[in-house]
Amino acid sequence: MKHNKILLSLSAAILALTTQSCSLNNTTVNQEKITNRENILVSNSKRSPQNLQNSLADFKSVKSEKLTNTARLLAGMNFKQESKLSKLKHDPNWLEHHRFFAYSWSKIETQQLAQVRRWTKDNLSEINSNHPSIFYPFSGADFLYVYSFFPQAKEYILVDSEPIGTIADLYSLSSLEIKNQLQEVRDSLYPLLEFSVSSINKQKIHSQKQEVLPILYVFLARTNNRILDVEYVSIDREANIQPIREGLIPGVKIKFVPKEETEPRTLYYFSADLSNQGIQAHPELTKFISKSDKSVTYLNTASYLMHYTEFTQIRESILTNSNYLLQDDSGMPLKFFSQNQWDLKFYGKYTNPIALFSNHYQPDLRRVYNLDEEIEPLNFAIGYKFSINESNLMLAKIKKAN
């Protein structure tokens, strides 16, 4: 894929995001495809996901190994020699995939992720020490950065309009079919890996019409996590998690455990419309968010959607239910953070949005950065600004009642 063609497609996709509300009908996962397609990644258990115990002993090691090997293959990583996939280690298609990731990931690790982890240790230790649940609306498949900022979270809830998708049984595919699967992964992640910047928005934008699940697998593998189980789930009308059912908000639940740890974590991705219209049609989504411990919200490259009146309900839900909020300037407008309710700390640099979002310039935010000489710089790029010295973050903390 040529460089200029990619950039044109990215710009067109961003423009579409700013001019249209999310459409649940256009992005909801095809449940018939999920239930009918033979897929090793769907749990056959009929019990409610809420009854799964958070113990490694509760998960089948054979299934976990199969899931993890699949994720590592998609991520261009080595897997166990005795795996049935080991025959691929000498396949030219696999070797090309492996070399692509080895080179590209080393750049993003050095230039971005290592810096993010150091910043996180210095600035988010208090939050992470409590093992919070993280709510990440308008997330796309960006598990990579939410995990880098909040590596000790017990639960991650990602919500966006992209379809969930499926992953074929790589153990049963032909060499040509596996080649096509690997190429699809590289195409999805090309902007992020090729340009080696934090602009996960490029990956998000590029994958607007692509399936989320394969990208989640890659990021789980590349962050040294072992996948324990994968289930397709729904949020029912009472805001409970149930096995997937037509007419309910569709999602996927991934149980995983970090390397050398024993306590399983949970990653949810729900395909849902976060506009006022979508939330009114499915109020169980915000009810699910509010009734549980979702006290930390993360916003990155949120397309300034919460600057619009069409997204007031999700904005109010976040402000009501969050004790902490970490975001770049594309998330919640500064004017909605009352000084009587929030302590705010700013990082990096704010001048103006990129040209495409120039109408969302915030003069009050610019004044903060101009007047506060103690704002600490960021040595990594985040948000829509690709240069290290152009990015910004704001950490909001709710004030305790007297």
C-alpha positions as CSV (number, residue, x, y, z in Angstrom):
1,M,0.0,0.0,0.0
2,K,1.5,3.3,-1.0
3,H,2.2,6.0,1.5
4,N,0.1,8.7,-0.1
5,K,-2.9,6.4,-0.5
6,I,-2.8,5.6,3.2
7,L,-2.6,9.3,4.2
8,L,-5.6,10.1,2.0
9,S,-7.7,7.3,3.5
10,L,-6.8,8.5,7.0
11,S,-7.9,12.0,6.2
12,A,-11.1,10.9,4.7
13,A,-11.9,8.7,7.7
14,I,-11.2,11.4,10.2
15,L,-13.5,13.8,8.3
16,A,-16.2,11.2,8.4
17,L,-15.9,10.9,12.1
18,T,-16.4,14.6,12.6
19,T,-19.4,15.0,10.4
20,Q,-21.4,11.9,11.3
21,S,-22.7,10.5,14.6
22,C,-21.7,6.9,15.3
23,S,-24.2,4.4,13.8
24,L,-24.9,1.3,15.8
25,N,-26.7,-0.3,12.9
26,N,-23.7,0.1,10.6
27,T,-21.1,-1.1,13.1
28,T,-22.7,-3.7,15.3
29,V,-21.2,-7.1,15.0
30,N,-22.9,-9.6,12.8
31,Q,-24.2,-12.1,15.5
32,E,-25.2,-14.7,13.0
33,K,-21.6,-14.7,11.6
34,I,-20.3,-15.1,15.2
35,T,-22.6,-17.9,16.2
36,N,-22.4,-19.9,12.9
37,R,-18.8,-19.6,12.0
38,E,-16.6,-22.3,13.4
39,N,-14.2,-20.4,15.6
40,I,-11.9,-21.8,18.3
41,L,-12.0,-18.5,20.1
42,V,-15.6,-18.7,21.3
43,S,-16.2,-20.4,24.6
44,N,-18.6,-23.2,24.5
45,S,-19.6,-22.8,28.1
46,K,-23.3,-22.0,28.6
47,R,-22.8,-20.5,32.1
48,S,-23.0,-16.8,32.6
49,P,-19.6,-15.0,32.2
50,Q,-20.2,-13.4,35.6
51,N,-19.8,-16.9,37.2
52,L,-16.3,-17.4,35.9
53,Q,-13.9,-17.4,38.9
54,N,-10.9,-15.2,38.8
55,S,-8.4,-18.1,39.3
56,L,-6.0,-19.6,36.8
57,A,-7.2,-23.0,37.8
58,D,-10.6,-22.2,36.3
59,F,-9.2,-21.9,32.8
60,K,-8.2,-24.8,30.5
61,S,-4.5,-24.8,29.8
62,V,-4.9,-26.4,26.3
63,K,-7.4,-23.7,25.2
64,S,-5.3,-21.0,26.7
65,E,-2.2,-22.2,24.9
66,K,-4.1,-22.3,21.6
67,L,-5.5,-18.8,22.1
68,T,-2.1,-17.4,23.1
69,N,-0.2,-19.1,20.3
70,T,-2.8,-17.6,17.8
71,A,-2.2,-14.1,19.3
72,R,1.6,-14.5,19.2
73,L,1.5,-15.7,15.6
74,L,-0.7,-12.7,14.6
75,A,1.7,-10.4,16.5
76,G,4.8,-11.8,14.7
77,M,6.2,-13.4,17.8
78,N,7.7,-16.8,18.4
79,F,5.5,-19.5,20.0
80,K,6.1,-22.9,21.6
81,Q,8.0,-25.3,19.5
82,E,5.6,-28.2,20.2
83,S,2.6,-26.1,19.0
84,K,0.8,-27.4,15.9
85,L,1.6,-24.0,14.4
86,S,5.4,-24.6,14.7
87,K,5.4,-25.8,11.1
88,L,5.0,-22.1,10.1
89,K,8.3,-21.1,11.5
90,H,10.0,-21.9,8.2
91,D,7.1,-20.6,6.1
92,P,8.3,-17.5,4.0
93,N,5.0,-15.7,4.7
94,W,5.5,-16.1,8.5
95,L,9.2,-15.1,8.3
96,E,8.2,-11.9,6.4
97,H,5.6,-11.2,9.0
98,H,8.0,-11.8,11.9
99,R,10.7,-9.5,10.4
100,F,8.1,-6.8,9.8
101,F,7.0,-6.8,13.5
102,A,10.5,-7.2,14.9
103,Y,11.7,-4.1,13.1
104,S,8.6,-1.9,13.5
105,W,7.9,-2.9,17.1
106,S,11.4,-2.2,18.3
107,K,11.0,1.4,17.0
108,I,7.7,2.0,18.8
109,E,9.0,0.4,21.9
110,T,12.1,2.6,22.1
111,Q,10.5,5.9,20.9
112,Q,7.1,5.6,22.6
113,L,6.2,2.8,24.9
114,A,9.3,2.9,27.1
115,Q,8.7,6.7,27.6
116,V,5.0,6.2,28.4
117,R,5.8,3.6,31.0
118,R,8.4,5.9,32.7
119,W,5.9,8.8,32.7
120,T,3.2,6.5,34.1
121,K,5.4,5.4,37.0
122,D,6.1,9.0,37.9
123,N,2.5,10.3,37.5
124,L,-0.1,7.5,37.8
125,S,1.3,5.3,40.5
126,E,-1.4,6.3,43.0
127,I,-4.1,5.4,40.6
128,N,-2.5,2.1,39.5
129,S,-1.8,1.0,43.0
130,N,-5.5,0.6,43.6
131,H,-5.9,-1.8,40.6
132,P,-8.8,0.2,39.1
133,S,-11.3,-0.5,36.4
134,I,-10.7,1.7,33.3
135,F,-13.4,3.0,31.1
136,Y,-12.2,3.9,27.6
137,P,-14.9,5.3,25.3
138,F,-14.2,6.0,21.6
139,S,-11.3,3.5,22.0
140,G,-11.2,1.6,18.8
141,A,-8.9,-1.3,19.4
142,D,-6.4,0.7,21.4
143,F,-5.6,-1.7,24.2
144,L,-1.9,-0.9,23.7
145,Y,-1.9,2.6,25.2
146,V,-4.6,2.2,27.9
147,Y,-2.6,-0.8,29.1
148,S,0.6,1.2,29.0
149,F,-0.9,4.0,31.1
150,F,-2.8,1.7,33.4
151,P,-0.8,-1.6,33.6
152,Q,-2.2,-2.7,36.9
153,A,-5.9,-2.3,36.2
154,K,-8.1,-5.3,37.0
155,E,-10.5,-4.5,34.2
156,Y,-10.6,-2.6,31.0
157,I,-13.9,-1.5,29.3
158,L,-13.4,-0.3,25.7
159,V,-16.4,1.0,23.8
160,D,-16.6,2.2,20.2
161,S,-18.6,1.6,17.0
162,E,-16.2,-0.7,15.1
163,P,-17.4,-4.3,14.7
164,I,-15.9,-7.0,17.0
165,G,-15.1,-9.5,14.3
166,T,-13.8,-13.1,14.5
167,I,-10.5,-14.9,14.2
168,A,-10.3,-18.0,12.1
169,D,-8.9,-21.3,13.5
170,L,-5.3,-20.8,12.3
171,Y,-4.6,-24.4,13.2
172,S,-6.8,-25.6,10.3
173,L,-6.0,-23.0,7.6
174,S,-3.9,-23.5,4.6
175,S,-0.6,-21.7,4.1
176,L,-2.3,-19.3,1.6
177,E,-5.1,-18.6,4.1
178,I,-2.7,-17.9,6.9
179,K,-0.7,-15.6,4.5
180,N,-3.9,-13.6,3.9
181,Q,-4.7,-13.4,7.7
182,L,-1.2,-12.1,8.4
183,Q,-1.4,-9.5,5.6
184,E,-4.7,-8.2,7.0
185,V,-3.1,-7.7,10.4
186,R,-0.1,-5.8,8.9
187,D,-2.5,-3.7,6.8
188,S,-4.5,-2.8,9.9
189,L,-1.5,-1.8,11.9
190,Y,0.6,-0.3,9.1
191,P,0.1,3.4,10.1
192,L,1.0,2.8,13.8
193,L,4.0,0.5,13.1
194,E,5.4,2.1,9.9
195,F,5.5,5.7,11.3
196,S,6.4,4.5,14.8
197,V,4.5,7.2,16.7
198,S,2.0,7.2,19.5
199,S,-0.7,8.3,17.2
200,I,-2.9,5.3,17.9
201,N,-5.5,7.5,16.2
202,K,-3.9,6.5,12.9
203,Q,-4.5,2.9,13.7
204,K,-8.0,3.6,15.0
205,I,-8.9,5.7,11.9
206,H,-7.4,3.2,9.5
207,S,-9.4,0.4,11.1
208,Q,-12.8,2.2,11.3
209,K,-14.4,-0.5,9.0
210,Q,-12.1,-3.3,10.2
211,E,-12.6,-5.9,12.9
212,V,-11.3,-5.1,16.4
213,L,-10.5,-8.6,17.7
214,P,-7.4,-9.4,15.7
215,I,-5.8,-6.1,16.8
216,L,-6.7,-6.7,20.4
217,Y,-4.9,-10.1,20.1
218,V,-1.8,-8.5,18.7
219,F,-1.6,-5.9,21.5
220,L,-2.3,-8.5,24.2
221,A,0.6,-10.6,22.9
222,R,2.9,-7.7,22.4
223,T,2.4,-6.6,26.0
224,N,3.4,-10.0,27.2
225,N,0.0,-11.2,28.2
226,R,-1.3,-14.8,28.1
227,I,-4.9,-15.2,26.9
228,L,-7.0,-17.5,29.1
229,D,-10.4,-17.4,27.5
230,V,-12.5,-15.5,25.0
231,E,-16.3,-15.2,25.0
232,Y,-18.7,-13.2,23.0
233,V,-21.1,-11.5,25.4
234,S,-23.9,-8.9,25.6
235,I,-25.2,-6.3,28.0
236,D,-28.8,-7.0,28.7
237,R,-31.5,-4.6,29.5
238,E,-30.7,-4.8,33.2
239,A,-27.1,-3.9,32.5
240,N,-25.8,-7.4,33.2
241,I,-23.3,-9.3,31.2
242,Q,-24.8,-12.3,29.4
243,P,-23.8,-14.7,26.6
244,I,-24.2,-12.9,23.3
245,R,-27.8,-12.5,22.1
246,E,-29.4,-10.7,19.1
247,G,-30.8,-7.3,19.9
248,L,-28.5,-6.6,22.9
249,I,-25.3,-4.6,22.9
250,P,-22.7,-7.0,21.5
251,G,-19.2,-7.4,23.0
252,V,-16.3,-9.7,23.6
253,K,-14.8,-10.6,27.0
254,I,-11.2,-11.6,27.1
255,K,-9.6,-13.1,30.3
256,F,-5.8,-12.7,30.3
257,V,-2.9,-12.7,32.7
258,P,0.3,-10.8,32.5
259,K,3.6,-12.7,32.3
260,E,4.8,-14.0,35.7
261,E,1.5,-13.0,37.4
262,T,-1.3,-15.3,38.7
263,E,-4.3,-13.0,39.0
264,P,-6.4,-12.9,35.8
265,R,-7.5,-9.6,34.3
266,T,-10.5,-8.8,32.1
267,L,-10.8,-6.9,28.9
268,Y,-14.1,-6.0,27.4
269,Y,-14.8,-4.5,24.1
270,F,-18.4,-3.4,23.3
271,S,-19.5,-2.3,19.8
272,A,-22.0,0.5,20.6
273,D,-23.1,3.9,19.5
274,L,-22.1,6.5,22.1
275,S,-24.2,9.3,20.7
276,N,-27.3,10.6,22.6
277,Q,-29.4,8.7,20.1
278,G,-27.5,5.4,20.7
279,I,-27.6,5.8,24.5
280,Q,-31.3,6.5,24.4
281,A,-31.8,3.3,22.4
282,H,-29.6,1.3,24.8
283,P,-29.6,3.0,28.2
284,E,-28.2,-0.2,29.7
285,L,-24.7,0.8,28.5
286,T,-24.3,3.8,30.8
287,K,-26.1,1.9,33.5
288,F,-23.5,-0.8,33.2
289,I,-20.8,1.8,33.4
290,S,-22.2,3.6,36.4
291,K,-23.2,0.6,38.6
292,S,-19.7,-0.9,38.7
293,D,-16.3,0.4,39.8
294,K,-15.4,2.3,36.6
295,S,-13.9,5.2,38.5
296,V,-11.1,5.9,36.0
297,T,-11.8,7.2,32.5
298,Y,-9.2,7.4,29.7
299,L,-9.8,9.5,26.5
300,N,-7.4,9.6,23.6
301,T,-8.0,10.9,20.0
302,A,-11.7,11.0,20.7
303,S,-12.4,13.1,17.6
304,Y,-13.7,16.0,19.8
305,L,-17.1,14.2,19.7
306,M,-17.9,15.3,23.3
307,H,-17.7,18.9,22.1
308,Y,-20.9,18.3,20.2
309,T,-24.5,18.4,21.6
310,E,-25.1,15.0,20.1
311,F,-22.7,13.5,22.7
312,T,-23.9,15.2,25.9
313,Q,-25.1,12.1,27.6
314,I,-21.9,10.2,27.5
315,R,-20.1,13.3,28.6
316,E,-22.3,13.7,31.6
317,S,-22.0,10.0,32.4
318,I,-18.2,10.3,32.5
319,L,-18.2,13.4,34.7
320,T,-20.6,11.8,37.1
321,N,-19.0,8.4,37.4
322,S,-15.3,9.2,37.2
323,N,-12.9,9.9,40.1
324,Y,-10.0,10.3,37.7
325,L,-9.8,11.2,34.0
326,L,-6.8,11.1,31.8
327,Q,-7.2,12.7,28.4
328,D,-5.7,14.7,25.5
329,D,-7.5,17.9,24.3
330,S,-9.7,15.9,21.9
331,G,-11.7,14.5,24.8
332,M,-13.7,16.5,27.3
333,P,-13.7,20.3,26.9
334,L,-11.9,22.1,29.7
335,K,-15.0,24.3,30.4
336,F,-16.9,21.3,31.8
337,F,-14.5,20.7,34.7
338,S,-15.6,22.9,37.6
339,Q,-12.8,24.2,39.8
340,N,-15.0,23.4,42.8
341,Q,-15.2,19.7,41.8
342,W,-11.9,18.9,40.1
343,D,-8.2,19.2,40.6
344,L,-6.5,19.5,37.2
345,K,-2.9,18.8,36.3
346,F,-1.5,19.5,32.8
347,Y,1.4,18.1,30.8
348,G,3.0,18.7,27.5
349,K,2.1,21.6,25.2
350,Y,-1.1,22.9,23.8
351,T,-1.2,25.4,20.9
352,N,-4.1,24.4,18.7
353,P,-5.7,21.3,17.2
354,I,-4.6,19.9,13.8
355,A,-6.2,21.7,10.9
356,L,-8.9,19.2,10.4
357,F,-10.2,20.0,13.9
358,S,-9.4,23.7,14.0
359,N,-13.0,24.6,15.0
360,H,-12.4,22.9,18.4
361,Y,-9.6,25.3,19.5
362,Q,-10.0,26.0,23.3
363,P,-8.8,29.5,24.2
364,D,-9.2,28.7,27.9
365,L,-7.0,25.7,27.6
366,R,-4.4,27.8,25.8
367,R,-4.4,30.4,28.6
368,V,-3.7,27.6,31.1
369,Y,-0.6,26.5,29.2
370,N,0.5,30.1,28.6
371,L,0.2,31.1,32.3
372,D,1.5,28.0,34.0
373,E,5.3,27.8,33.7
374,E,5.5,24.7,35.8
375,I,3.7,22.4,33.3
376,E,5.9,19.4,32.7
377,P,6.8,18.5,29.2
378,L,6.0,15.1,27.6
379,N,8.8,13.1,26.0
380,F,6.4,11.1,23.9
381,A,3.7,11.8,21.3
382,I,0.0,11.3,22.1
383,G,-3.2,12.4,20.5
384,Y,-3.4,13.9,17.0
385,K,-0.1,15.8,17.2
386,F,2.6,13.5,16.0
387,S,5.6,15.5,17.3
388,I,6.9,14.9,20.8
389,N,6.9,18.5,21.7
390,E,3.3,19.1,20.4
391,S,1.3,16.7,22.5
392,N,-0.7,17.3,25.7
393,L,-2.4,15.4,28.5
394,M,-4.6,16.5,31.4
395,L,-5.1,14.5,34.5
396,A,-8.3,15.3,36.4
397,K,-9.0,14.2,40.0
398,I,-12.3,14.6,41.7
399,K,-12.0,16.7,44.9
400,K,-12.9,15.0,48.2
401,A,-15.9,16.3,50.0
402,N,-15.1,18.3,53.2
